[in-house]
């Protein structure tokens, strides 16, 4: 996450980086900045604020540049267009220099005053602390109900026992984020992705504040994208290094069903007379279903095998490891 050309020796020693993506939040930037400064100054450790302008169309960029010009602790990253929240967070993480990185939204629905509560469990050995909007104030039908369904599905699919996957308000150890690569809209599934690399995860209740100014960027359409991303995350967590297992079970089921149908029709033709009994006339649809199932099972199997080859090429060509080491202990040393 250190910028290109910057050596480890030149890297400033910072305890905390606060990453905030903004999109058309000009009315909220200055108040959020003031509250962040008040909270972070109270921690008594060096920090920075990394503000990402995700292609805003209002005066957000102007306000951010003014803050950066007056406070050396503020870094502003201006994206060329609106890439979305995941990309904005990834940009902030890549340029953050702190040993601990805190992310929150720029709409003031997250209270900066809750940051100390997020940081406390890190001292107990946790790698990721997620905020839990226990008492939500959002619209029930458009936000709370879809979120409750998605969170329940995510807990089931990922095995991570937290209540609120969707909130941006989280604290991370820096080394954890180096193992997580974000794309698409996967920012809301970071706890699930972190669990795949063995991170210790917990959550703490945080306040959910009614938006006072500006317009929400979330709608019901976002919920459908979340549900589609659930499939991606399930694959990334369970089957990334063994894609054949992902398609193997449905391929086997289809093969057994198709083979069963075709064998049944074969024996029926033998029993009723090979010449007298015409399969296509008497059992045409069933015969075609059996052929379709056998063909589909073969295609799935080939797809899985190709996936295995691609994964092997990916890991071997780039020197990627399929494991992540937390610590190495030897007699007299610990690394």
Residue pairs with C-beta under 8 A, 6 or more apart in sequence:
1 93
1 94
1 95
1 96
1 97
1 174
1 177
1 178
2 8
2 11
2 97
3 95
11 97
12 46
12 97
13 46
14 46
14 47
14 48
14 97
14 98
14 99
15 43
15 45
15 46
15 47
15 98
15 99
15 100
16 40
16 43
16 45
16 46
16 47
16 48
16 98
16 99
16 100
16 101
16 102
16 119
17 47
17 48
17 49
17 50
17 96
17 97
17 98
17 100
17 101
17 102
18 36
18 40
18 47
18 48
18 49
18 50
18 101
18 102
18 103
18 104
18 115
19 50
19 52
19 89
19 92
19 93
19 96
19 101
19 102
19 103
19 104
20 32
20 36
20 49
20 50
20 51
20 52
20 92
20 103
20 104
20 105
20 106
21 52
21 54
21 85
21 88
21 89
21 92
21 105
21 106
21 168
22 29
22 51
22 52
22 53
22 54
22 56
22 60
22 64
22 88
22 106
23 53
23 54
23 55
23 56
23 60
23 82
23 85
23 88
23 106
23 217
24 56
24 57
24 58
24 60
24 214
24 215
24 217
25 56
25 58
25 60
25 106
25 107
25 214
26 56
26 58
26 59
26 60
26 62
26 63
27 213
27 214
28 106
28 107
28 108
28 213
28 214
29 51
29 60
29 63
29 64
29 67
29 106
30 63
30 67
31 108
32 106
32 108
32 112
33 49
33 67
33 74
35 111
35 112
35 113
36 49
36 112
37 71
38 112
39 112
39 113
39 115
39 116
40 47
40 49
40 115
42 116
43 116
43 119
47 73
47 98
48 73
48 74
48 75
48 96
48 97
48 98
49 71
49 73
49 74
49 75
50 75
50 77
50 92
50 95
50 96
51 64
51 67
51 68
51 74
51 75
51 76
51 77
51 106
52 76
52 77
52 79
52 88
52 89
52 91
52 92
53 60
53 61
53 64
53 76
53 77
53 78
53 79
54 79
54 82
54 83
54 84
54 85
54 87
54 88
55 79
55 80
55 81
55 82
55 83
56 82
61 76
61 78
64 74
64 76
64 78
65 76
67 74
67 76
68 74
68 75
68 76
75 95
77 91
77 92
77 95
79 87
79 88
79 91
84 185
85 168
85 185
85 187
86 182
86 183
86 184
86 185
86 186
86 187
87 182
87 183
89 103
89 168
89 182
89 187
90 182
90 183
90 187
92 103
93 101
93 103
93 177
93 182
96 174
98 174
99 173
99 174
100 119
100 122
100 171
100 172
100 173
100 174
101 171
101 172
101 173
101 174
101 177
102 115
102 118
102 119
102 170
102 171
102 172
103 168
103 169
103 170
103 172
104 110
104 112
104 115
104 168
104 169
105 168
105 169
107 211
107 214
107 216
108 209
108 211
108 212
108 213
109 208
109 209
109 210
109 211
110 131
110 167
110 168
110 169
110 206
110 207
110 209
111 206
111 207
111 209
114 131
114 169
114 204
114 206
114 207
115 171
117 204
117 205
117 206
118 129
118 131
118 169
118 170
118 171
118 204
118 206
119 129
119 171
120 204
121 129
121 202
121 204
122 129
122 171
122 173
125 200
126 200
126 201
126 202
127 172
127 173
127 176
127 194
127 199
127 200
127 201
128 170
128 171
128 172
128 173
128 176
128 190
128 191
128 194
128 199
128 200
128 201
128 202
129 170
129 171
129 201
129 202
129 203
129 204
130 162
130 164
130 165
130 167
130 169
130 170
130 191
130 201
130 202
130 203
130 204
131 164
131 167
131 169
131 170
131 203
131 204
131 205
131 206
132 162
132 163
132 164
132 167
132 203
132 204
132 205
132 206
133 164
133 167
133 206
133 207
133 208
134 163
134 205
134 206
134 208
135 207
135 208
136 143
136 144
136 147
136 208
137 208
137 209
137 210
138 144
138 147
138 208
142 218
142 219
142 220
143 218
146 220
146 223
146 226
147 164
147 166
147 223
150 165
150 166
150 223
150 226
150 227
150 230
151 163
151 164
151 165
151 166
153 227
153 230
154 160
154 165
154 189
154 192
154 230
154 233
155 161
155 162
155 163
155 165
157 192
157 230
157 233
157 234
157 237
158 189
158 191
158 192
158 195
158 233
158 234
158 237
159 195
160 191
160 192
160 195
160 201
162 191
162 201
162 202
162 203
163 203
164 203
165 188
165 189
165 191
165 192
166 188
166 226
167 206
168 187
168 188
169 206
170 190
170 191
172 190
176 194
176 197
176 199
179 197
179 324
180 190
180 193
180 194
180 197
182 190
184 229
184 232
185 225
185 226
185 229
186 193
186 229
186 232
186 233
188 226
188 229
189 229
189 230
189 233
191 201
192 233
192 237
193 233
193 236
193 237
194 201
195 201
195 237
196 236
196 237
196 240
197 324
198 324
198 326
235 243
235 246
238 246
239 245
239 246
240 311
241 311
241 315
241 322
242 308
242 311
243 304
243 307
243 308
243 310
243 311
244 301
244 304
244 305
244 307
244 308
245 304
246 304
246 307
247 300
247 301
247 303
247 304
247 307
248 300
248 301
248 304
250 300
251 296
251 297
251 298
251 300
251 301
251 304
252 297
254 293
254 294
254 296
254 297
254 300
255 293
255 294
255 297
255 298
257 290
257 293
258 289
258 290
258 291
258 292
258 293
258 294
258 295
258 296
258 297
259 290
259 294
260 290
261 286
261 287
261 289
261 290
261 293
262 287
262 290
262 291
262 294
265 279
265 283
265 286
265 287
265 290
268 277
268 283
269 277
269 279
279 287
280 287
314 320
315 321
315 322
327 334
327 335
328 334
328 335
329 335
